[in-house]
């Protein structure tokens, strides 16, 4: 009788959870992890997380009779997934010594997968399904069947992920995995807001983002962006000190620095004035949707700016290199300045004022002076044909639109570029 009850609980739980997992976010997570790590550490991590979560589910279903605070759990999971996305986007590379530490990397994969799946499954429909099954069937059969059902469903996704990993470029896999992690984080954040507030996520955001709040967020993010830029630029310039790159002299360089300073001051002052009701934002762009768009642009521009400075500093530390040709610099000559313009535009959209418009204009003029009057003339004179070849295949601020005519040596006065 006991064996029959166990088999019944096991088979029902296995079938229900396996079907519930098909197309679920956990399968997408398993596929994402499988493109970054070996199969068995990911599978072990899934098994550990699932075993613990479903054991908790069975305990709730059998004895506790109470629900877990799934809203706060979803919020913690959202933060974790955004972190996973940033970590994945950064990328990893192995030195010769690190090739001997594969086992340690495997342990890291087990930990990462365990934590990710544990947070994601708490409060998920499979957990709720397991709780329901545990109220009707034996706890051990439900626990074992639900655990193996989920592992089997996610193993299918791992097989798919491993096949993709053999056919897609490493960069495509890394960027795709990072995007998926960020999407998971946003989805969990929306779910957390809905559970904690009892209302729609956008309704809560729209109610919270009045022009005072948006202005303070804009000012705060602007200050953080300036501080991070200063630290990253100092680090990158320490790498440039090892090369012969010295364009920081002359009236054009002084003018560009002055314009950058004025633009930064105006960009921070504008939202502060809005926050204190000294000036009113431009009403056409004061809706919560514009605030969210501006914050997204600001963070995107900051990410591009920091990535560009990091890549430049890293390359120059490796040797006497005057032209950075890798990473973002493969297609764009000044990605850091592009990021700076986007950051300023984001601040403007979050707290739209005439002063913010002036800040954006100033930073656009500053980057033009910096590139056309400082960097390009200096590098053209210093490196000649080497830099002319680099000019011929890159855009100034965005990837270049190829022209049909041959490019002349020197500055690209007639280059057909998207900007500049």
C-alpha positions in Angstrom: 0.0 0.0 0.0 2.8 2.4 0.9 4.7 1.5 -2.3 1.6 2.0 -4.3 1.0 5.4 -2.7 4.7 6.4 -3.2 4.6 5.5 -6.9 1.4 7.3 -7.4 2.7 10.5 -5.8 6.0 10.2 -7.7 4.5 9.7 -11.1 1.8 12.3 -10.7 4.4 14.9 -9.4 6.9 14.0 -12.1 4.4 14.5 -14.8 2.8 17.7 -13.5 6.1 19.5 -12.8 7.7 18.3 -16.1 4.8 19.7 -18.1 4.7 22.9 -16.0 8.4 23.5 -16.7 8.0 23.3 -20.5 8.4 26.8 -21.8 9.0 28.1 -18.3 11.6 30.7 -17.4 13.6 28.0 -15.7 14.2 26.2 -19.0 15.4 29.5 -20.5 17.7 30.0 -17.5 19.1 26.4 -17.9 19.8 27.1 -21.6 21.5 30.4 -20.7 23.7 28.8 -18.1 24.5 25.9 -20.5 26.0 28.4 -23.1 28.4 29.6 -20.4 29.4 26.6 -18.4 29.8 22.8 -18.8 26.7 20.7 -18.6 27.3 18.7 -15.4 28.0 21.7 -13.0 24.8 23.4 -14.2 22.8 20.2 -13.8 24.2 19.7 -10.3 23.3 23.3 -9.4 19.8 22.8 -10.7 19.4 19.6 -8.8 20.6 21.1 -5.5 18.4 24.2 -5.8 15.3 22.2 -6.9 15.8 19.7 -4.1 15.9 22.4 -1.5 13.0 24.4 -2.9 10.8 21.4 -3.4 11.6 20.2 0.1 10.5 23.5 1.4 7.4 23.3 -0.7 6.5 19.9 0.6 7.0 21.1 4.2 4.7 24.0 3.5 2.1 21.8 1.9 2.2 19.1 4.6 2.7 21.0 7.8 3.2 24.8 7.7 0.1 25.8 5.8 1.5 29.3 5.3 2.8 31.1 2.2 6.3 32.4 1.9 6.9 36.2 1.3 7.3 35.7 -2.4 7.2 39.4 -3.2 10.5 40.1 -1.3 12.0 36.9 -2.7 11.2 38.0 -6.2 12.8 41.3 -5.5 16.0 39.7 -4.3 16.0 37.4 -7.3 15.6 40.4 -9.6 18.7 42.1 -8.1 20.6 38.8 -8.4 19.8 38.3 -12.1 20.8 41.9 -13.0 24.1 41.1 -11.3 24.4 37.8 -13.2 23.8 39.8 -16.4 26.5 42.4 -15.6 28.9 39.6 -14.7 28.3 37.7 -17.9 28.6 40.9 -20.0 32.0 41.6 -18.5 33.2 38.2 -19.9 35.9 35.9 -18.7 39.3 34.9 -20.2 41.6 32.2 -19.0 45.4 32.6 -18.7 47.8 29.6 -18.9 47.7 29.2 -15.1 43.9 29.5 -15.0 43.6 26.6 -17.4 44.6 24.4 -14.5 41.7 25.6 -12.4 38.8 24.1 -14.4 37.6 22.2 -11.4 37.3 25.5 -9.4 35.4 27.1 -12.2 33.1 24.1 -12.2 32.4 24.7 -8.5 31.7 28.3 -9.3 29.2 27.2 -11.9 27.5 24.9 -9.4 27.2 27.8 -6.9 25.9 30.3 -9.5 23.3 27.9 -10.9 22.2 26.8 -7.4 21.7 30.4 -6.2 20.0 31.5 -9.4 17.5 28.6 -9.6 16.9 28.7 -5.8 15.8 32.4 -6.0 13.9 32.0 -9.2 11.9 28.9 -8.1 10.8 30.4 -4.8 7.3 31.5 -5.3 7.2 30.1 -8.9 4.3 28.1 -10.2 6.2 24.9 -9.8 6.7 25.6 -6.2 3.0 26.3 -5.7 2.2 23.2 -7.7 4.4 21.1 -5.4 2.7 22.6 -2.4 -0.6 21.6 -3.8 0.5 18.1 -4.6 1.9 17.7 -1.1 -1.4 18.4 0.5 -2.9 15.4 -1.4 -0.1 12.8 -1.7 2.8 11.4 0.3 5.5 14.0 0.9 8.5 11.8 -0.2 7.0 10.8 -3.5 5.9 14.3 -4.2 9.4 15.7 -3.4 11.3 13.1 -5.4 8.9 13.2 -8.4 8.8 17.0 -8.5 12.5 17.4 -8.2 13.3 14.9 -11.0 10.5 16.2 -13.2 12.1 19.7 -13.1 15.6 18.4 -13.6 14.5 16.4 -16.6 12.7 19.4 -18.2 15.7 21.7 -17.6 18.1 19.0 -18.9 16.3 19.2 -22.3 17.1 22.9 -22.3 20.7 22.2 -21.4 21.1 19.9 -24.4 19.7 22.6 -26.7 22.0 25.2 -25.0 25.1 23.0 -25.6 24.3 22.6 -29.2 23.9 26.3 -29.6 27.2 26.8 -27.9 28.9 24.7 -30.6 27.4 26.8 -33.4 27.4 30.4 -32.2 30.3 32.8 -31.8 31.5 33.3 -28.2 30.6 37.0 -28.2 27.1 36.3 -29.5 26.6 33.7 -26.7 28.0 36.1 -24.0 25.9 39.0 -25.1 22.8 36.9 -25.6 23.2 35.3 -22.1 23.7 38.7 -20.5 20.5 40.0 -22.2 18.5 37.0 -21.0 19.7 37.4 -17.5 18.7 41.1 -17.5 15.3 40.2 -19.0 14.8 37.7 -16.2 15.8 40.4 -13.7 13.3 42.9 -15.1 10.5 40.3 -15.3 11.2 39.3 -11.6 11.3 43.0 -10.6 7.9 43.6 -12.3 6.5 40.5 -10.5 7.9 41.7 -7.2 6.3 45.1 -7.5 3.0 43.5 -8.3 3.1 41.2 -5.4 4.3 43.8 -2.8 1.9 46.5 -3.9 -1.1 44.5 -5.2 -1.2 46.7 -8.2 0.3 46.8 -11.7 4.0 47.6 -11.9 3.6 50.5 -14.3 0.8 51.9 -12.2 3.1 52.0 -9.2 6.0 53.5 -11.2 3.8 56.2 -12.8 2.4 57.2 -9.4 5.9 57.4 -7.8 7.7 59.3 -10.6 6.5 62.9 -10.2 8.8 65.6 -11.5 10.5 66.1 -8.1 11.4 62.4 -7.8 12.6 62.2 -11.4 14.7 65.3 -10.9 16.4 63.9 -7.8 17.0 60.6 -9.5 18.5 62.4 -12.5 20.8 64.5 -10.3 21.9 61.5 -8.3 22.6 59.4 -11.4 24.4 62.3 -13.0 26.7 62.7 -10.0 27.4 58.9 -9.9 28.1 59.0 -13.7 30.6 61.9 -13.2 32.3 60.2 -10.3 32.6 56.9 -12.1 33.9 58.6 -15.2 36.6 60.5 -13.2 37.8 57.2 -11.6 37.7 55.3 -14.9 39.4 58.1 -16.8 42.2 58.3 -14.2 42.7 54.6 -14.5 42.7 54.7 -18.3 45.1 57.7 -18.4 47.5 55.7 -16.2 47.6 53.2 -19.0 48.1 56.0 -21.6 51.1 57.2 -19.6 52.9 54.1 -20.8 52.5 55.2 -24.4 53.5 58.3 -26.5 49.9 59.5 -26.6 50.0 63.2 -25.5 47.3 65.3 -27.1 46.3 67.3 -23.9 47.9 70.6 -25.0 46.9 73.6 -27.1 43.9 75.9 -27.2 41.5 73.3 -28.7 42.2 70.9 -25.8 41.7 73.7 -23.3 38.4 74.7 -25.0 37.1 71.2 -25.0 37.9 70.7 -21.3 36.1 74.0 -20.5 33.1 73.0 -22.5 32.9 69.6 -20.8 33.1 71.3 -17.4 30.3 73.7 -18.2 28.2 70.9 -19.7 28.6 68.8 -16.6 27.7 71.7 -14.3 24.6 72.5 -16.3 23.5 68.9 -16.5 23.6 68.5 -12.7 22.2 72.0 -11.9 19.2 71.6 -14.2 17.5 68.7 -12.3 18.4 70.2 -8.9 16.5 73.4 -9.9 13.6 71.3 -10.9 13.7 69.4 -7.6 13.5 72.7 -5.7 10.7 74.1 -8.0 13.0 76.9 -9.1 12.2 76.0 -12.7 9.5 73.8 -14.1 10.2 70.9 -16.5 9.1 71.1 -20.1 5.6 69.7 -19.8 5.7 67.7 -23.1 8.4 65.4 -21.7 7.4 65.2 -18.1 5.4 61.9 -18.2 6.8 58.8 -16.3 7.4 57.1 -19.7 9.9 59.8 -20.6 11.6 59.5 -17.2 12.1 55.8 -17.6 13.4 56.3 -21.1 15.8 58.9 -19.9 17.1 56.7 -17.1 17.6 53.9 -19.5 19.6 56.2 -21.9 21.7 57.5 -19.0 22.6 54.0 -17.8 23.3 52.8 -21.4 25.6 55.8 -22.0 27.4 55.3 -18.7 27.9 51.6 -19.5 29.3 52.5 -23.0 31.5 55.2 -21.5 33.0 53.0 -18.8 33.4 50.1 -21.2 35.4 52.3 -23.6 37.6 53.7 -20.9 38.2 50.2 -19.5 39.1 48.7 -22.9 41.4 51.6 -23.7 43.2 51.4 -20.4 43.6 47.6 -20.5 45.0 47.6 -24.0 47.5 50.4 -23.3 48.7 48.6 -20.2 49.7 45.6 -22.3 52.2 47.5 -24.4 53.1 50.7 -26.2 49.9 51.1 -28.2 48.7 54.5 -29.4 45.6 53.3 -31.2 43.1 51.0 -29.5 41.5 48.8 -32.1 39.7 46.2 -30.1 36.3 46.0 -28.4 34.1 49.0 -29.0 37.0 50.7 -30.9 36.8 48.1 -33.6 34.0 50.1 -35.4 34.0 53.5 -33.5 36.9 55.8 -32.8 35.4 57.6 -29.9 32.9 55.4 -28.1 33.6 57.0 -24.7 32.5 60.4 -26.1 29.4 58.8 -27.6 28.5 57.5 -24.2 29.0 60.9 -22.7 26.5 62.5 -25.1 24.0 59.7 -24.4 24.4 60.2 -20.6 23.8 64.0 -21.0 20.7 63.3 -23.2 19.4 60.9 -20.6 19.7 63.6 -17.8 17.9 66.0 -20.1 15.0 63.6 -20.8 14.6 62.8 -17.1 14.4 66.5 -16.1 13.7 68.4 -19.3 14.6 72.1 -19.0 16.2 74.8 -21.1 19.3 74.5 -19.0 19.4 70.8 -19.8 19.1 71.5 -23.5 22.1 73.9 -23.1 24.1 71.2 -21.4 23.4 68.7 -24.2 24.4 71.3 -26.8 27.6 72.1 -24.9 28.6 68.5 -24.6 28.0 67.9 -28.3 30.2 70.9 -29.2 32.8 69.7 -26.7 33.1 66.2 -28.2 33.3 67.7 -31.7 36.1 70.0 -30.7 37.8 67.2 -28.8 37.8 64.9 -31.8 38.2 67.2 -34.8 40.5 69.7 -33.1 42.6 67.6 -30.7 42.6 63.8 -31.2 42.4 63.4 -35.0 44.9 66.1 -35.9 47.4 64.9 -33.2 47.2 61.2 -34.2 47.2 62.0 -37.9 50.5 63.9 -37.5 52.0 61.4 -35.1 51.1 58.1 -36.9 50.4 59.0 -40.5 49.3 56.1 -42.7 48.7 53.9 -39.7 46.0 56.2 -38.4 44.7 57.0 -41.9 44.0 53.3 -42.3 42.1 53.2 -39.0 40.1 56.3 -40.1 39.1 54.5 -43.3 37.3 51.7 -41.5 35.8 53.3 -38.4 33.1 55.9 -37.6 33.8 58.9 -35.4 30.9 58.4 -33.0 28.9 55.6 -34.5 29.8 52.6 -36.8 30.6 54.1 -40.2 28.4 53.9 -43.2 30.8 52.9 -46.0 31.2 55.4 -48.8 31.8 54.3 -52.4 34.8 56.6 -53.0 38.3 55.7 -51.7 39.3 57.5 -48.5 42.1 60.0 -48.8 44.9 59.9 -46.2 44.6 62.3 -43.4 41.5 63.6 -41.7 38.2 62.3 -43.2 36.7 65.6 -44.2 34.3 64.1 -46.7 33.6 60.8 -45.0 30.0 59.8 -44.9 29.4 59.0 -41.3 26.3 59.0 -39.2 27.6 61.6 -36.8 30.4 64.1 -37.2 
